[in-house]
Amino acid sequence: MIYCVVPQALAGELYDKLVDYYKDDPDVKVIIDRREGPDRRRGEKAGPDDRRQIRDRRQRRVQGTFPPIEPAA
């Protein structure tokens, strides 16, 4: 199921058009976003320690220089 979410501020002009556009596709459902109030994910509780950390899992290269490699004769 694919949900086409219409913001509440644009529901008056877009909802009916999108329902008509997707009426032949049974896998798409058009809904109106009715959430109100502040975003709870970014509330006062979220401090610097609670933030998500993105880490690079790739191997770091060895620092320094390498001697030149001579091709075998």
N, C-alpha and C positions, 0 to 999 in steps of 0.2 A: 504494500500500500504506500502510495506517495501522497503526502499532505502538502497542499498548496496553501500556505498560511498568509492571510491578508491582514495587514495592520488595521486596528480598529478605526483609525483616523481616515483610512482610504476605503473602508468597507462599503460605504454608500455608492461610490462610483465604480468599484472594481468587482465586488462580490458576484453580482448577477452576470456580469460579462464573463468572468472566469468559470462560473458554473455552466454557462452555456457553451463555452469553449471546450471544456473537458467532459461534457455530458456523454460522449461516445466512448470514453476511456474508463473502464470500470476500476482501474488501478489507481486513479487519482481522485482524491477527496479534497474539496475546497473548504477551508475552515477560517473562522475569524478569530484573531488573537484577542482574547478578552482579559489578559493579565493586567493588573493595576498595581500601583504602589512601587516602592523601590525594589531594585534587584537585590535579592537576598544573598547572592554570591559575593557581592561587593559591599557588604554591610560593615558596621563599625568593628566587628569581631576580627576581620581580616587584618592582621598586622604584618610586619615585614617577615616574620618567621613562618607565616602561613602561606606565603606565596609559592607558587609552583616553580620548581627549579628545572631548567632545561640543561641537560648535560650532554657533552659530546663523548660518545662511546668509542670513537675511533682511536686507534693507537697513535700516540704521539711519536714523532720522529726523534731519533737520537740526536742530541745537540752536538755540535762540533764538526770537524771536517774529516774527510776520509782520504787515505792515500790514493794516488792514481793507480788504476789497474792496467797493467800492460797486457795486450793480447798475446796469446801463445804463438810462438813462431813455428 
